[in-house]
Amino acid sequence: MNYFSIFDYYLLNILNQKGLYFIFKKQKGQKALKSAYICLLKTKRLKAKKSFGQHFLHREDIASAIAGALKQTEAVPRILEIGPGKGMLTKYLKNIPAEFKMVEADVDMITFLRKNHPDWTDDIIEGDFLSLNLSQIFEGKSFLMIGNFPYNISSQIVFRLIQYRTQIPELVGMFQKEMAVRIVSPPGSKDYGIISVLTQAYYTGELLFDVDRSSFKPPPKVQSAVIRLERKLNLSLDCSESLFKSVVKQAFNQRRKMLRNSLKSLFPQADLMTDPFFNQRPEDLSLEDYISVTKQIEQHRIDSTK
């Protein structure tokens, strides 16, 4: 028996053990062997999926730096990781003396984690992070949030952070750099926008460091950056928060217009818009300015009912 026939026998024997040999019974000769070899490779290889926005970090130093960026682990010894993937960041988080959970939506990744890290099995929460009731994960207790976030849902993750802000005093996350910059940008910047104002209403942000695209497999088309968000002392605003959100969105949805024009529908009488900032564009207003505008609208609505 020559080398190739031994290899072929070995290959098909492995597939038989995996319960996959039946796939090739109707095929013959080299065609069957080629198909069998491709199938075996697929069972060995775990590829990133575009549908989940996956890019696997392979730099140990960066994973360690991200885990080490959490500041409040002693005060809040509970950590939730979003999208652990193959566990590159997870292994560093597990070294932190804190209760730990991770949320993963990809069934293949869950299988991989359970097979390669069986001691992590009880820490895995299967499901879509955007659909979970976060208040139930640690029985209503506060927790820290961290992750190499999928770029396709990164803004939604931030809005979930805001929604559960009473429970989440700190977030450390890797984002597409453009998104990271937008979240922490100050007024007057071209990157300052809706997500900047809404996040900074409740959190103080800091851009920690950039991460080159070569640090991932497969490499994304864009650069990445890690930020830290720490919750402010005041958990609520001195105005209607739903109206505040509407004002910010309406202003930035017409970014090039002055507020006098973009917010006109909220102020039916032009003489109500007397503050100088109504002659500015939305990126020029501070958080305090947006709160002030919201309070003016509230007062106008109260006066109009008298």
NORFENUR-V8462 format. One line per field, one symbol per residue. ss: DSSP state (H for helix, E for strand, - for the rest). psi: psi as a letter, one per 40 degrees, with the letter a starting at -180 (. if undefined). burial: 1 if it has 24 or more other ideal C-beta (glycine too) atoms within 12 Angstrom, else 0. Layout:
# NORFENUR-V8462
ss = ???
psi = ???
burial = ???
This chain:
# NORFENUR-V8462
ss = --HHHHHHHHHHHHHHH---HHHH----HHHHHHHHHHHHHHHH-----HHH---EE--HHHHHHHHH---------EEEEE-------HHHH-----EEEEEE--HHHHHHHHHH-HHHHHHEEE--HHH--HHH-------EEEEE--HHHHHHHHHHHHH------EEEEEEEHHHHHHHH---------HHHHHHH--EEEEEEEEE-HHHEE------EEEEEEEE---------HHHHHHHHHHHH-----EHHHH-HHH---HHH---HHHH-EHHH--HHHHHHHHHHHHHHHHHH--
psi = hidddddddddddddddefedddedeiiadddddddddddddddhhiihddefhhhhehddddddddeehdfdddgfhhhhhgdbeeddddddeehgihhiihhdhddddddddddgdeedeehhhihdeeigdeedffeiiiihiighhdeeddddddddddfdeegeihhihihdddddddeiiieieehaddddddedeihihhdiihideeihihieiiiihihhhiidheiifihdddddddddddeegdeiiddddeddegdhdedgeideeeiideeiidddddddddddddddddee.
burial = 000000000011001000000001000000001011101100000101000111111110011011101101100101111111111111111101010111111101110110001001001110001101010011000111111111101110111111011011111111111111111111000011111111111111111110100011000100111111111000001010101111111111001000110110011000001000110111111010111111011100000000
